[in-house]
Amino acid sequence: MSDLLIRPYQPSDRARVRHICFVTGYIGEPVEWQWRDAESFSNIFTGYYTDAEPESALVAEIDGEVRGYLLGCIDSSKAWNPGTVVGRQITRRGIALRPGTAPFVWRALGDVVVDAAHKRLPAAAFSDPRWPAHLHIDLLRDARGRGVGAALIRRWLDTLRQAGVAGCYLETVAENTGAVAFFEAMGFEKRKKPIPAPGLRSPAGARHHVQLMVQSLQVGSGS
């Protein structure tokens, strides 16, 4: 294998992390076909971690170049509210009016209305003291299947154990069966049924769903 280095995130990695976020934003593939504004997409999915809790972020270097990352949050109650983050992008970047993002935004709003009518609307953010931490992980295609993701997750979980954190959760697209299987191999378990993801569609137009997964890290922390 090429030279792999798992190291703490540095401010100079910010642009690279944001680029990787965008080019892997749809189930590991580019998201541009349904969300063309890279700035707002990266703000939504990486902004908190790089700007407010950078000490919990890790990057994976292969041959001296960042090819993936793990963005972590030790106490999820301190993370920015997802609705507030999206709202800022609506007011500051006009994503509800931009041709490359407006269809997604209005479709998501319609999904929320329909899901609310059918009583399947999820909570704004997952919260459970048994799994207070969470993570996001993304790798470029050529970094997958080489143990890079496993190395990032092991490093993050070791950090949480050393800090005495009870557990960690993550959310992934349920239809991404490869990712679900990977997280299960890393010790995460599915929690609750998948819920519809507002706005998110497959290229064929099918709705996607979010699967919650959890892992307890301390003895007696529950399951």
C-alpha positions, -999 to +999 in steps of 0.1 A: +000+000+000+011+036-006+023+056+023-007+063+046-008+089+073-037+095+096-033+129+113-052+157+130-069+182+108-051+215+102-066+248+090-046+244+058-067+213+050-100+232+049-102+237+012-092+201+005-118+188+029-145+209+013-135+197-021-137+160-010-171+167+006-185+180-027-171+153-050-182+125-027-215+141-017-239+117-033-233+082-018-196+086-024-199+101-059-201+137-071-233+155-060-232+182-086-259+167-107-285+177-081-267+204-060-244+225-081-233+251-055-201+237-039-198+265-014-232+260+003-230+222+002-196+223+020-209+249+044-238+226+054-218+194+057-183+204+069-186+240+083-193+231+119-164+206+121-137+226+104-147+260+119-161+252+154-146+218+164-115+213+143-098+195+171-121+165+165-113+162+128-089+138+112-075+135+077-060+107+057-029+115+036-018+091+009+016+098-005+014+133+010-020+143-003-053+144+017-076+117+002-102+115+029-113+127+063-133+120+094-152+149+109-161+142+145-181+158+172-177+147+208-209+163+222-235+165+196-257+188+216-231+215+209-232+211+171-249+237+150-286+230+144-291+215+109-321+237+102-303+268+112-273+259+090-296+254+060-315+286+068-282+305+067-275+292+032-310+302+021-305+338+033-268+342+026-263+323-006-299+322-020-300+285-025-338+286-027-334+307-059-302+294-075-309+272-105-284+245-093-299+242-058-335+255-059-351+223-072-336+204-043-346+229-017-382+231-028-385+194-033-372+189+003-398+214+015-425+194-003-412+161+012-413+176+047-449+186+042-459+151+029-439+133+056-454+154+083-489+146+070-480+109+072-465+113+107-431+101+096-412+134+101-380+128+120-366+149+149-345+178+138-314+161+151-307+128+169-300+131+206-294+103+231-269+104+261-259+068+253-243+079+220-234+116+225-206+117+198-210+114+161-189+113+129-190+120+092-165+102+069-157+106+032-130+091+010-121+097-026-127+067-048-090+057-051-087+057-013-115+031-007-109-006-001-074+001+012-081+002+050-081+040+051-117+043+064-111+017+090-080+035+102-098+068+105-127+052+125-104+033+148-084+064+156-116+084+163-132+056+185-099+053+204-100+090+211-136+088+224-128+058+246-098+077+261-121+106+268-146+084+285-174+091+259-202+066+262-209+060+225-210+073+190-236+075+163-236+082+126-262+085+098-258+070+063-279+065+033-298+032+038-296+024+001-258+026+002-255-010+013-218-010+010-214+018+035-239+001+059-219-031+057-186-013+063-200+005+094-213-028+107-179-043+103-165-014+123-188-022+152-218+000+145-254-014+147-285-002+130-308+017+153-345+022+144-359+020+109-346+041+081-364+074+076-370+094+044-344+120+035-361+152+025-351+162-011-326+135-017-333+114-048-316+087-069-308+095-105-340+075-113-360+098-090-365+073-061-364+086-026-335+078-003-336+071+034-313+078+064-301+049+085-291+057+121-262+035+134-248+035+169-219+020+188-215+019+226-179+024+238-180+021+276-190-009+297-226-004+309-234+024+284-264+005+270-273-007+235 
